[in-house]
Amino acid sequence: MKHWGRLLLCGALLLGGGAAAAPGNVSAAGGVSIVLDGYPLPFPVEPAVMNGTTMVPFRAISEALGISVQWNQSAKVITATGKTGETTKIVKLTIGSKTAQVNGTAVKLAVAPQTVRGTTMIPLSFFSQQFGAAVSWNQAAKTVSITSPKEELYTLAFYAISSYSQYNLLGGFDDAAFGWSRIGKDGEFTTTGGDFYWPQAAGDVSPESIVQSASTSGQTPYLMVYSSDSSLELTKNLEDAALQARTIDSIVNTAAEKGFKGIMLDLEGLGLTGDKAKAQSDYNAFVRNLSAKARAQGLKLGIAVHPLNSSYGGYDYKTLGTLADELVIMAYAYGDEKSPEPADKVDEAIRLALKMTSKDKLVLGISLQSENSSSVNTKIGLAKRYDLKGIAVWRLGLIAQAAWDQMNESIEFGN
């Protein structure tokens, strides 16, 4: 749900009013760019200065903030609708009129909205008063920087063997995926072995008690199943019907017996080489069989997938999106994972995914192994910009305090 609040604006942009702009009173803002949550926002018309007031393209900014916009051609009225909690806010702007309507109340504008090459331009100062984002102006760079408002957004935490140090953060997430199982090198499902295995209890705290606590608090605890296919263990499983059937039965039975409410597949490495279409078809069949048995046990199904702009072409987003409750786009590991992921690559990964499946199924994976306090909200901002279902954080145990503080500035966590 999108939240609107008070919008702050640097004084350099709060310029004076004047009469409605005529063509002679309009000047280009001179290469002004708009950045939303640290990443450029495309817009059809550059910001302009009209009678000393900075005007910005209304629809481009509003829709990027999740605000619904409608245009009435005959009345020349643009209507923006959003919510704060359960309260709906409706803003109506009329081209050429210096009076706006905000929930039926008249509000004066410094400059009337204008149409420039088919795009409605409104005073940035009015935008600052009505819509929940912080705005600043960098004169040297000629950049309008917008920070989206804090909002409620679905959050999933990945919890692995080394995550207990941040167990206290777990309750703040909506759901959690516990990385305690894998497909071993022999192609069999297992809860033993390296990195992804069933942990030992520590005093009164056991893996079962952690899962039970998550479930009791209203979270969906997922059993995460990992494979890298580094030894072709996943390929072996997909091509052996009997082995695959055993694996699916073991996954579903383990999830049900251990108190999980869902299964999260993190089966990586498909389609790097060989027949990508066959890899997709084989994986679709595996997921289809698993989905049927999971549903019969009342279990949800999530799938972590490589981004479509990666080297791994074995993932058919369109089909997988129909079989799973959510797809987690692992939009990371583009480089050495020691520095923030390139935002343009993450942006591209989202746009490619949206061509294949619904935004309501897509969760943006964000690696806190790569991101830091300066970059994490840019990635969260992209999930908000495209109105995705939410974000998934890899992983607890890796979140620096400064990054956690920044994340709490962007989205509502439960704790």
Secondary structure, DSSP 8 states (H G I E B T S, - for coil): --------B-GGG-----S---GGGEEE-SS-EEEETTEE---SS--EEETTEEEEEHHHHHHHTT-EEEEETTTTEEEEEEEETTEEEEEEEETT-SEEEETTEEEE-SS--EEETTEEEEEHHHHHHHSS-EEEEETTTTEEEEE---B--EEEEEE-TT-GGGGGGGGGSSEEEEEEEEE-TTS-EES-SSSS-----BTTB-HHHHHHHHHHTT-EEEEEEEE--TTSHHHHHHH-HHHHHHHHHHHHHHHHHTT-SEEEEEE--TTSSS-HHHHHHHHHHHHHHHHHHHHHTT-EEEEEE--TTSS-----HHHHHHHSSEEEEE---SS-SSS---HHHHHHHHHHHHTTS-GGGEEEEEETTT--TTTHHHHHHHHHHTT-SEEEEE-TT---HHHHHHHHHHB----
